[in-house]
């Protein structure tokens, strides 16, 4: 069997296996199709990929550790992304790519086996469920390739990999992914089934619920695709609003004991929220809520001379009111001065000063402390995957971009009211109201004058607040399409260097002063065949997915670097 090097599906097979080993059963095909969705989960919730580094690049988070490329990719001024096969944290580039094509290979091989006559269950009674779920994985993984990479390959069961393949740009890949989402939704609505509880762990959905989940993915995919504000202005926000209203709006996946080698763990919430190691709030984020003037003074300093500041937050109840240092085992309670309902103050500054004091911060998010306390590896409990707050944010942004400022203000003021803030104005040029002390939230991002923000600033601020560590990339994509990332931040990932070398193409990258582009790919061929050949491919795909999963877990290095 052959495949893209990024899929990690190349297998040395000097001896042709016997018939009994080569032929996978119908149950194996179904298992392979179910396993293809695990790659969606890994892309959105694991850390052996770009998630941590790009969340920091959004300036919503901050850290200076070398792990996950956070130190290298978070420096300012921005530098070119170190897209090299020898880069220590090369999985920043390779993780999403390999997971996407591993899942696409499994889902496509499963559909090929069904198309070749395989019957799953008596008389093929489970074929409809298997096909719908495989198509769902194909669609979502294709969407994620469009969101993360500048270009990628379209691969499904119809792809002739024996011929020369060309990459397509992110817009073409997104268009293809939206078509696949529509196809998968139609397949799901046209069948009757219930998903196995373990396929999206803890969710034994009906076919209608799976279809509604795909509607939500249409909203997430379309809203987050644009690379710039200009591109976002051309998005179909009317459709995004409709999909945000009509899909499943809350999805929770159940975590399991990691000692069983389960894939159902959320590294964003397990490690990406640890105030004592991997996470603090970036000053450019928390500074939008500051009322003390410390953020503006911080901005006024040369970047390399900026130091972490203690701030005050006025009426916003989500932030702490004092400077009591807390530990993870302390209760999250508004009655404790160092805690707000979502944010906490930390007296210690843990990040290495020689890597930039401008990246240090006293403040961190506390909303997932309960999950962190569930066990030392934090694998138990509910794990958010989609949230109504995320989809409200798309509706609010869509209304704003379409000129429905009153509608945007009406929705955003629900969240502002819950936080103790006065209503934002529906006139987009008016500043948000100040209290009797002259305090207003949010302030304008990056504004040394400390001016009160307007409705658009409030939209940006609440969006960042509501999608914290929900799904990898959301904060970065939000900053990208609104032109509020730090200058020089790469707008997407390049094809991984290791794959470019296999394809004998020039290595290129983005970010800082870098430029360049990629040539035409020449992937190895896969020869299509009969049902027996398709099942043989399924057997090897299952083996390689298991090897890849174990290798990914072995890569997890929790020692800070």
Order of alpha helices (4+ residues) and beta strands (2+ residues): alpha-alpha-alpha-beta-alpha-alpha-alpha-beta-beta-alpha-alpha-alpha-alpha-beta-alpha-beta-alpha-alpha-beta-beta-alpha-beta-alpha-alpha-alpha-alpha-alpha-alpha
